[in-house]
């Protein structure tokens, strides 16, 4: 029993003990008086014990309540910390927290992947060595406020970032120490934005160039016809023929640009009608038969009679195969054959292939074939009336149809352009890639969205 307990019992029993001591001193004690005084002592002790127990119970209840409140607050803080950690970890761009010594205190998952190592407890310079970024971090640590810098990481693939370096105020009650975060680094990937900007600039430059050339010719011929060749019938007819050719070239270019713009607007809306591809190909061959005869090229077809229809837009699919067959007739060897085949592959997707026997395409050009205005042989393309937009149109139409364009080519042997389309009644996934084939879709080749 503790001293405080004994003290409480003694104080409660003191009056009775005092009386007992006085009576004993006067020798006037009797048995009854002794019993009464003993009962008084015991009663006082019991009262003292009860009061003591009641006081301790009140204290315990208060202590338990305070403990419960503290645990609730601790759980709330732990939950908030866990939520904050999860939010930071799930952010799509790299995040670093640094202390005053420029050591990494925390980094999210994307940041760890970016530097390909765990920088926790190490200087940020071990992962990001850009002097401009490190200077910005030092300025923030020195109290110079927020900083924004541009950062280019050349490997493994060149990536451009806008990096914001912000000072961090520690939460109230945070003990001072070298591990307390004082700097936040937020890296936003702007590679796609910058690429889009460059492509937009290139697109405007290409369109300007493609239109300027025929317009310059037209202007020159008009000045000639109004001047020296005013009365020269032969020169006039010659110049008018060239002017018509140049105006037709501009018309084709503008038509293709409008067509491409219209297709891009509809690209996310999948067509719903059913299209019979063999019937479409027969109409196309009939349309281009005179052009094939003119270049002495025979069109050979091979497909079964029971091919299922595909889900698509018949006008757009007609444009796809028209562009591909027209290219085969233009760039295939004169006097040879162009072969068109159609079949179902192992995943029940319709595969249409157009094969020519021309000069072929060098492999370094294959990834860029569907870029706007990209030409393997620019001079020959313009000579044959090409705008440089045909395969870009093909790609975007096939994207809308959830299809793919494959290209296989061998220099000196010819090229095969394949179109893979899902049939109308199936929901199977994408087909496998043919061996040594370039897949021209949004996941392969150079992006050309403007």
GIKA-V922733 format. One line per field, one symbol per residue. burial: I if it has 24 or more other C-alpha atoms within 12 Angstrom, else O. A space follows every 50 residues. Layout:
burial = ???
This chain:
burial = OOOOOOOIIIOIIIOIIOOIOOOOOOOOOOOOOOOOIOOOIOOIIOOIIO OOOOOOOOOOOOOOOOOOOOOOOOOOOOOOOOOOOOOIOOOOIIIIIIII IIIIIIIIIIIOOIIOOIIIIOIIIOIIOOOOIIOIIIOIIOOOOIIIII IIIOOOOOOOIIIIIIIOOOOOOOOOOOOIIIIIIIIIIOOOOOOOOOOO OOIOOIIOOIIOOIIOIIOOIOOOOOOOOOOOOOOOOOIIOOIOOIIOII OIIOOIIOIIOOIIOOIOOIIOOIIIIIOIIOOIIOOIIOOIOOOOIIIO OOOOOOIIIIIIIIOIIIIIIIIIIIIIIIIIIOOIIIIIIIIIOOOIII IIIIIIIIIIIOOOOIIIIIIIIIIIOOOOOIOOIIIIIIIIIIIIIIII IIIIIIIIIOOOOIIIIIIIIIIIOOOOOIIOIOOOIIIIIIOOIIIIIO
